[in-house]
Amino acid sequence: MEDRTNRREFMQGGVAALGTMLAASSQPLNAMAANSKRPNLIFIFNEGQRADALSIAGHPILKTPNQDRIAREGVRFTNGFCTNALCAPARSTAMTGMWSRTSGALDNSYLDTPLPDDIPVFTDLLRQAGYETALVGKVHARNALKERYWDYYLGFNSPATNYYNPVLAEGHKGKIGPEKVYENCYCDDFVTDKALEWLQQERGDKPFCLLLWFQTPHAPFYRARRHLDLYNGVTIPKPDTFDDDLKGYPGKPRAFVEAKNKIGTTVMGDVTRSLEELCKDYYAGSVAVDENIGRVMNWLDKTGHMDDTAIVLSSDHGYFLGEWRLFDKRLMHEPSIRVPMMVRYPKRVRPGQVNDAMVLDVDIAPTILDLADVDVPSKMQGKSMLKALGKGTESWRKDWLYEYYEYPNPESVKPNRGIRTQTHKLIHYYNTPEEFELYDLVNDPGEKRNLYGDPSVAALQAQLKERLRQMLLEIPARKA
């Protein structure tokens, strides 16, 4: 059984050119006057969290009471998605409100190259409006966002750092030092400690914006000490498509069949040896994340900041947990692209809402700026999720563009793009030989029957292909 004493003790424990330009600019004359009216902001960005990896979403095993609370006291969007299911592109999209093709942050390469100077990130705009900003945890974006100004920074810029001896760069007031090893601490516990230290600092009337970005549960899936025996004896149900590879993947294209992100027989087999091991480690890591979120919420409660702080929670991408024997992400299928999306701010968001609008990671930056009453730049391609609430929502998006570029890679997932509507999905593997998948998500939510080429959907197929072509023109690609 789980060591509840250790858990209880833990829960009671430790409470660039554009960037430089904005950092140096003086505050608008009305900034300080507006500060008292602007909410504090916390953006929680989880790592590879599926939309259903929440007890409030009905998960039969995983318990996430603190994230459930955010959902109960705000709005939970049941159709949240990422537009490029890979860490670095998704994190850049969350910061810029732009599709990967427009920002140029296409894949996990160029991590030493900053985002172009002409692309604003939302924290630059918040600082200009009088906020203090902090980023702690897994950054994994262009140049780790170090060229932007941060009042506090503690981060790393790789898929994962050592869980028990993390290597992090720390910085204060716009100056970030070299990477340093922090010994004998569980990474996400430690960065939460440091986030709480920063939150407790005196900042007068200035509001704060904290970006709390976790690395757990990322491969190699090391658990916190208090969770080493969590889920012992618990049965992990097998997804109903787990053995479909033994049937020859009826109707699936070669690009899907030959992808190597498979449990048990992959280049990453050292961390994905079995379905049971993968799922239990993933769930245990998710519990650790939820506990650390709870520590921050406890601080907000104790200091009276809870209701004057807007909380936005999401994840960079989803994750396969055995569907078609897959793990990881990258592909455009539902487990990979669906993410949790929640907003809690009682002054503007009525508690207890469950909303089925299709909201995207490009909407995160505009939503945070909207919460802060800061103008959203025209360059941002998303829109505030608050506009999907209440009246006048008929103009909300009815379809959206997905894209994935990184290839070759150890997982051998070929570049793909597609369009998802409220009822259907078309996936295009556009390298030679090009291949397609088409699904009726209403009657086939598990994406088991590929309808592409079926004469009964010929008109719909042509319609979706044309709409995909239009979207690629509407969302411009950044010139190299």
N, C-alpha and C positions, 0 to 999 in steps of 0.2 A: 504493500500500500504506500501511498504518498507520505513523505515526511511532513506532517502538518505543523509540527513545532517549528521546523526551519522556515516553512512558508509564513507562519504567523510572525516570527521574528523579522523576516524580510519585510513583510507588509507594514511593520511598525518601525522600520529602519529609517535611514537618512532621508531626513526630509530634505586697371582696366580702364579703358578710357571712359565709358559711360558710367561705370561704377565709381571711378575716381571723381568724375565731374559731378555726379549727384552727391557724393560724399562731401565735396568741397562747397557745394552750393549752399547759400544761406536759406534758412527756413522762410517759407512765405509768411507775410506779416500776420496772417490769421491762423497760422499753424498751431501756436500754443493755445489760442482761444478754442480751437477745435479739438485739441487733445482731450479735454475733459469729457467731451461728448463721444469720442471715438472709442470703440471697444478694444480691449486687449485681444490678441489673436494667437491661437495655437494651431499649427498645421501638423497633424500627425500623419506621417507617411510610412505605412508598413511595407514589408518586403514580401512580395510574392503571395499576398493574402488573397485567397479566393473569396468571392462574394458570399459563398455559403459557409465560410469558416468562421461562423459566429453562432453562438447559441440562440440569439434572437432570430436568426434566419432558419432555425430548426435543426441545427447540426445535432446528430444523435450522441456524439461523444464529447466534443469540444465545448468547454464552458468559458465564456468571455464576459463576465458580469460588468466590467467597466466600459467596454465598448457598447454593450447592450444598453447601458445607462445613457450614453451619448445619443443612441438611436431613440430611446424612449422619450428623452427630453428635447428632442429636436426632430429632424426629418431624416428618414432612411430611404435612399433611392434604391429601388430593387433592380434597376437596369443601369448600373454604372459600368463603364467600360474604359479600357486603355486603347489608344489608337496605334500603338506599336509595342508589342509585348516583349520588351527587353529593357533592362534596368536603365542604362544611361539615356537612351532616347526618351523613355517615359519620364524620367526625372527632369530632363530639360523641358519637356512639354509642360509639366506641372508648373515650372518656374516662369515660362515664357507665354503660355497660352497659345502656342503655335504647334501645328503639325510638324512632324520630323522633316518632311520634305521642304518645308519653308524655313525652318531654323537651321537646317543643315546637320542637325544632330541625329544622324541616321542609324548609328549602331554604337557598339561599345568601344570603337577605336577612337583615336584622336583625343585621348583623355588628358593629354598635356596641352591641348590647344583650347584656349578660351572660346566661349560663344562670341560671335561677331559683336563689335562694339555698338552697332546700331540696333541691337535687339535688347529691349528692356526686360528685366526680371521684376517680378512684382515687389520684391523687398526693396529694390532701389526706389520705387515710387512711394512705398510706405515710409522710408527714411526721409524722403523729401517732404512728406506730410507730417513729420514730427515723431515717427516711431523709432524706438530702439529695436534692433533686430539681432537674432541669434540663430545659428544653425549648428545642430549637434547630431552626430551619428554617421550613418552611411550616406555619403554624398554621391559618389559614382556618377559624376557628370563632367562635362568639359572643364578641365582645369580645376576640378573640385569646387568650382565657383569662387576660387580664392581671389580672383581679380575684382570681385565685387566687395563692397564695404560691409563688414559685419562688426557690430559692437562686441559680439562674442562668437567664437568659432571653435568647434572641436570635431574634426571629421577625418575620414579616410576616403580614398578615391579608387577603390578596387571592388570587385564583386563581394569580397568578404575579407575581414581581417581576423587575426588570431582571436578566438573567442575568449581565451583566458589570459592572454598577454597582448592586448590590442595595440596596434601601431597607429597613433593618431597625431595630427597636427593641431596645435592649439593657438588661438589668437585673440587679441583684445584690441578694440578701437581701431580696426582697419589694418592691423599689423599681425600677420600670421607667421608663427615660427616653424622650425623644421619638425619633421615627424619624430616621435618619441615613443618608446615602448613603455606601456603602463602595466606593471606586473601584478599577477595574482588578483585579477578582478574580472568578472564576467562583463563583456563589452557593453551590452545594452543596459545592465544595471549601473555601470560606471558613467555612461553618458547621461543617464537619467539623474544620477547624483549631481553631475556638473550642471545640468539644466536647472535643477532645483536651486543650486547655489546661485546661478545667475538670476533666476526669478526673484530671489530674496534680496537682491541688491536694491539700494535706494536709487530711484530715478526721478524723483519729484513728480511732476504732473505728466510726464511723458508716458504714453502707452507702449506696450511691448508687443513684439511679434516673435514667437518662438517656433522654429521648425524643428520638430523632434522626429528624426528619421531613423528607424530601427534597421538592424541587419538580420535579425532573427526572423524566420527560420530559413536561412540560406545555407546551401551546401558549404561545408561538410556537416551541418546540422548538429553541432555540439550543444548539449543541454546545460542549463544552469545546474549547479550541484544539487539544489533542492528538488530537482525534477528527474534525477537519474532513474528513479524507480516508478515514475508516473506512467500509468496505463499498463503496468504489469498485469497480465491475465485478462486484459480487455480484448475482445474479438474485433478484428477489423473486417468489415464487410467487403467483399470483392465487387468492384464495379461490373455491371452486366456486360460491358464490352471488353473486359480484361483479356479474355481468351480469343478475341476476334482475329488476332494475328494467326492463330492456328487454323482459321477458316479461310485464310487468303484475303482478308479485308474486302469482302464483296463490295464493289463499286467505288472503293477508294483509289485515288490516283497513285502512281508510283512515287511521286514526290512525298506523299504522306507515308506510304508503306516503308520507304527506304530511309526515312528520318531515323537518326540513331539516339534520340532521347528516350531510350527504353529502359525500364526497370530490369536489372539483372544481367543484361548483355550489352553493356554500353561502355564507352571510354570512361564514364563516371561511375562504373560499377562498384568502386570502392565506397561510395556513399549511397548507392541505390541498389543494394543487394536483394532486397525483397520488398514486397508491398507493405508488409507489416512494419518493417523497420522504417521505411520512408514515412509512412503515415504517422506512426507514433512519435518519431522525432519531430516531424512537422507540427503536430498538435502540441507537443511539449514546448517547443519554441514559441508557439502562438500564445500559450498560457503565460510564459515569461513576459512577452510583450504586453499582454493585457494587465498583468500585475504592475508593470512600470507605468502604464497609462493611469492606472488607479492611484499610484503615488502622486502623480501630478494633479490629478483631480482632487485628491485629499488635501493637497496644499491650497488649491483654489477654494475649496470649501472652508478650510480653517482660516484663511485670510480674508474671506468675504469677496473674493474676486470671481467666483463662479459665474454669476449672472451678468457681469460686465466683461466677460471674456467669450469671444466667439471661437468655437472649436470646429475645425474641418478635419475629417478623417477619411483617408483613402489608402490605396496601395499602388505600387508602380505597375503591377501586372497580376494576373491570376496564376494558376499552377495546375498542371495535371497531377492527379494522385491515382494513377492506375488506369484511367480511361484509355482503352486501346493499348494497355501496358505502357503508357507514356508517363514520363515525369518532365519537369521543366515547363517551358512556355513556348513562345515564338510563333507557333501555328495560330490560325485564326479561329479555332474552335472554342466553344463557350467556356470550358474550364480555364483556358489560357487568357481570355480577354475580359472576363467578368471580374470586377473589383468591387469591394465595399465602397460606399460613398455616403457620408453623413455630414450634416451641419447642425450644430447646436448653438443657438443664440436666442434666448426667449424674447428679447426685445423686438426681434424681427421674424423669428421662425416659430410658429405655433407648435408646441410639443406634441409628440405622439403621431406625427404624420408618417405615412408610408406612401411613397410616390413612385409611379412606374415610368416616368419620363426617361428617355435615353439621355443620360448625362455622361460626359466624357472627361478625360484628364485635361483636355484643352480648356475645360470650363473652370478648373480649380483656381487659376490666377485671377480671372475676372470675378469669381465669386468672392475671393478674399478681399479684393479691392472694393467690391460693392459693399461688403460688410463694414469696411473701414470708411466708406463714403469718399473714396478716392476715384477719380475719373479713370476709366479703362481706356488705354491707348487703342487707337484704331488698328494698330499692327496685331493686336491679340485677336486670334480667330475664334476663340471660344466665347461663351457668354455666361453671365452669372446664373448659377443654378436657382437663385431666388426667383428668377423670372419664370421658372417652371412650376411655381407654387401659386395657388389661388386662381384668380380670373385672368383671362387673356392668354391662356397657355396653348391655344389652338395653333399658334404660330411656332411652337417649339419644334425642333428638328424631327423629321420623319425618317431620316436615313443618315448614314455617316460612312466615312472612308477609313479603312484599316490599311496599314502598310508595315512590312517587315523586310529589312534589307541585308542583314548580316550573313554573308556567305563567301567563301567556305568557312565552316566552323566545326568543332568536334561533334556537335549534334547533327550536322548535315541536314539542317532544315533549310530548304531552298527559299529564296526570296518569294514573297507572296503579298498580294494585296487583295482587297475586296470591298464589298459594300454590304452593310447590314441594315435592314429595314426593321420595322416593328414585327414583321411576320416572316421574312425570308433572309437568306444569306447566300451571296455568291463569292466564292474564293477563286482567285486566279494565280496560279503558279506561272509566272511570265517568262522564265528562262526556257530555252529550247530543251526538250519539247514542251510546249505550254500545255497545261492541264487545268481542269476546273472542278469545283465542287459546288453543288447547289442544294440548299436545304429548305424545307418547309418547317419553320421553327414552331409553328402552332401545333401541327400534327406530329412532328418529329423533333421534339426539343433535345433529344439525345444525339441528333445528327447521325443517325444510323443508315439512312437511305439517301444516297447521292442521286439527285434527280437530274443532274446535268445530262443533256442529250435525250431526255424522255420527251417524246412528241407531245405529251399532254401539257407540258409546261413551256412549249417552244416560245410562245408570245411573251411570257414572263421572263424567260431566260434572255431574250433579246432586249427586253426593257431594262433589265438589271445591268446588262453589259453596256448599254448606251448610257445609263446613269453613272456607272463607274467611269466611263470615258469623260463624261461631263465634269465629274468631281475632280479628276486629275487635272483638268484645265482650270477649274474654279479655285483650287488650292495650289498656288504657284510653287514651283520647285526653286530653291535657292541656287543661283548660278555659282559654280565653283570659283 
